Amino acid sequence: MRSSVLSLPSARDEYSATPPLDRAVASALPTRLRPADLLRLTDEGAEDILAGRYDHLLPADGLWPTEQRWATRLIADDEVDVWLISWTPGKPTELHDHAGSLGALTVLSGALSEFRWNGTELRERTLAAGDQASFPIGWVHDVVRAADATAGPLDPTLSVHAYSPPLTAMSYYEVTGHGTLRRTETVLTDQPEGDL
C-alpha cells in the first residue's frame, strides 16, 4: 500500500506514532489519534486481510455481495473502529459527513470515486488499489465504486476504513440550486459509509 506513514515505527498495540500534544490542545480534540495514525491503521488492516488474518470474517461462501455494500468490523474499542467494506456498482453513499469522527481509508482492490464538497462545488477524485485518503471533521463526501472497465461484476472493490472516535452519527447533505450545501438529516449510527 502507498502511504506516507510507512516509515513510522509501528506497534500494533500502540496506535499513535506522533508525539503527545500540549494538554490544552489535546483536550479540545475528539481523539488523540491523528490522520497519519488512521492511515497507518487502515494500511495495516489491508495487510492483515491480504495475509488471511481476517478470513474468518469474510463471506463464508467466498462470494462478495453484488446488490449492496457489505461491511465487517475488524477492530473496535473506545478509541477507534476499523472496517472492511465491499462496494457494489451504482450504490453511492450519498453526500455525508462523519459527525465528530476523523477518518481514513486504504483501497485494497478495485477503485473508488470520491465526490468531496470543497465549499463551492463537488470535486471528484479516483482512488485505486493501494491509494489512501484521510478526512477531518467536517469533510462532506459521497463515495461510490468507480466505473472500471477491467473489473467484472463479481470482482470485489474493497477498502479498509478507520474512524476515531468510533462513529456515532452521520449527517447527510444536498447541494442546493444556489450552490450551497444543505443538511437534510442526521442519523445515529455506528455503521460506516451510509446504509449498508
C-alpha positions in Angstrom: 0.0 0.0 0.0 1.2 3.5 -0.7 1.4 5.5 2.5 3.4 8.4 3.8 3.4 6.8 7.3 5.0 3.5 6.3 8.4 4.8 7.6 7.0 5.5 11.1 7.6 2.8 13.8 4.6 0.6 14.0 3.5 -1.1 17.2 0.1 -2.7 16.7 -0.9 -2.3 20.4 0.2 1.3 20.3 -1.9 3.4 17.9 -0.1 6.7 17.8 3.4 7.2 16.3 3.1 11.0 16.8 4.4 12.8 19.9 1.9 13.8 22.6 0.2 17.2 22.1 0.1 20.1 24.5 -2.6 19.3 27.1 -4.7 22.4 26.2 -4.7 21.4 22.5 -5.3 17.7 23.2 -8.3 18.3 25.5 -10.1 20.2 22.7 -9.7 17.4 20.1 -12.2 14.4 20.0 -9.4 11.9 19.8 -5.7 11.5 20.4 -5.2 9.8 17.1 -4.2 11.8 14.1 -4.9 11.3 10.4 -1.5 9.7 10.0 -2.3 7.2 12.7 -5.6 6.3 11.0 -3.9 5.9 7.6 -1.4 3.5 9.3 -4.2 1.5 10.8 -6.0 1.1 7.5 -2.8 0.1 5.8 -2.1 -2.5 8.5 -5.7 -3.7 8.2 -5.3 -4.1 4.5 -2.0 -6.1 5.0 -3.8 -8.3 7.6 -6.6 -9.0 5.2 -4.2 -10.0 2.4 -2.3 -12.2 4.9 -5.5 -14.0 5.7 -5.8 -12.9 9.4 -9.4 -11.9 8.9 -10.6 -14.8 6.7 -13.0 -15.8 9.5 -14.9 -12.5 9.0 -15.2 -12.7 5.2 -18.3 -14.1 3.4 -18.4 -17.8 4.2 -19.1 -18.9 0.6 -16.3 -16.7 -0.8 -18.7 -14.7 -2.9 -18.9 -11.0 -2.3 -22.4 -9.3 -2.4 -23.3 -7.8 -5.8 -26.5 -5.9 -4.8 -25.5 -3.8 -1.9 -22.4 -2.7 0.1 -21.2 -5.1 2.7 -19.0 -4.4 5.8 -17.4 -6.1 8.7 -15.8 -4.5 11.7 -12.1 -5.6 12.1 -11.2 -3.7 15.2 -13.4 -2.0 17.8 -12.6 -0.2 21.0 -13.3 3.1 22.7 -10.8 4.9 20.5 -11.1 3.5 17.0 -13.2 1.4 14.7 -11.6 -0.3 11.7 -13.9 -1.7 9.0 -13.6 -3.7 5.7 -16.1 -2.5 3.1 -17.1 -4.2 -0.1 -18.5 -1.8 -2.7 -21.0 -2.7 -5.5 -21.6 -0.8 -8.7 -24.0 2.1 -8.7 -24.5 2.3 -5.0 -23.3 5.7 -3.8 -23.2 6.6 -0.1 -24.9 10.0 -0.7 -23.2 13.2 0.5 -22.4 12.8 4.2 -20.0 13.6 7.0 -18.9 11.5 9.9 -20.1 13.9 12.6 -17.4 14.2 15.3 -15.1 11.5 13.9 -11.9 11.7 11.9 -11.5 9.0 9.2 -9.1 7.4 6.8 -9.2 4.7 4.2 -7.0 2.4 2.1 -8.3 0.9 -1.1 -7.5 -2.8 -1.1 -8.8 -3.7 -4.5 -10.7 -2.1 -7.4 -11.2 1.7 -7.3 -13.4 4.2 -5.5 -14.7 7.6 -6.8 -15.0 10.2 -4.1 -17.0 13.4 -4.6 -16.0 15.9 -2.0 -17.6 19.3 -1.2 -14.9 21.9 -1.3 -17.1 24.8 -0.1 -18.3 25.8 -3.6 -18.6 22.6 -5.6 -18.2 18.9 -5.7 -14.7 17.7 -6.7 -14.1 14.2 -7.9 -11.0 12.0 -7.4 -10.5 8.3 -8.0 -8.7 6.2 -5.5 -7.2 3.0 -6.9 -5.9 -0.1 -5.1 -3.1 1.0 -2.8 -4.3 4.6 -2.6 -5.1 6.2 0.8 -7.1 9.2 1.9 -7.9 10.8 5.2 -10.7 13.1 6.1 -11.0 15.6 9.0 -14.1 16.5 10.9 -16.5 18.4 8.6 -15.4 16.5 5.5 -18.5 16.1 3.3 -18.3 13.5 0.6 -20.0 10.8 -1.4 -18.2 7.6 -2.2 -19.0 5.0 -4.9 -17.3 2.1 -6.6 -15.5 3.6 -9.6 -16.5 2.6 -13.1 -13.7 0.3 -14.0 -13.7 -1.4 -17.4 -11.2 -4.1 -16.2 -13.4 -5.2 -13.2 -16.2 -7.6 -13.7 -19.4 -7.5 -11.6 -18.1 -10.3 -9.3 -14.6 -8.7 -8.8 -14.7 -7.1 -5.4 -13.8 -3.5 -4.7 -12.6 -3.5 -1.1 -11.4 -0.8 1.2 -10.4 -0.6 4.8 -11.7 2.4 6.9 -10.8 3.7 10.3 -12.8 6.2 12.4 -11.8 7.9 15.6 -13.6 8.3 17.8 -15.8 5.4 16.6 -18.8 6.6 14.6 -21.9 7.6 16.5 -23.7 9.7 13.9 -23.6 10.9 10.3 -25.3 13.9 8.6 -26.5 13.8 5.0 -26.5 16.8 2.6 -27.7 18.1 -0.7 -26.3 20.7 -3.0 -28.9 23.5 -3.4 -29.8 25.3 -6.6 -27.8 28.3 -5.1 -24.6 26.3 -5.0 -24.6 25.8 -1.2 -24.8 22.8 0.9 -27.9 22.0 3.0 -28.1 19.3 5.7 -31.1 17.0 5.0 -30.9 14.7 8.0 -28.7 13.5 10.8 -28.8 9.8 11.9 -27.4 8.0 14.8 -25.3 5.1 13.5 -22.2 3.0 14.2 -22.1 1.8 10.6 -19.6 3.1 8.1 -20.2 5.0 4.9 -24.0 5.2 4.9 -26.7 2.5 4.8 -25.4 -1.0 4.3 
